[in-house]
Amino acid sequence: METKDPRFLVDHQSVASLVTQLHDYFENSHSHYKIERSKLMSELHAAEGATEQNLLQEIRKVEAEISLFGVLSDSLSIADRILHARNVMNELGLDNPVYKMHYEQDTEKVS
């Protein structure tokens, strides 16, 4: 079976670097939603009636996003640490496709 490079990799990017970037993205998103929850909680202290109910609903949505992005961040953190562990890098070798930079190759020529 022939292995193809993932088509979403950009020039000069390795799978390992993509994992690092995704980990950073989900970790930053997780932090963003935690800050958003804090802001909403502050607003909740002064809210009454319908406004209070709307804020509670918004807080529940944000907490679900915190949970989701936390799991994604944790999962990618594990993958990132494994891929960049010295013994894994030595075992796989830096010439492994996971660590090699990928270059976009145009197989179609424009006429």
Order of alpha helices (4+ residues) and beta strands (2+ residues): alpha-alpha-alpha
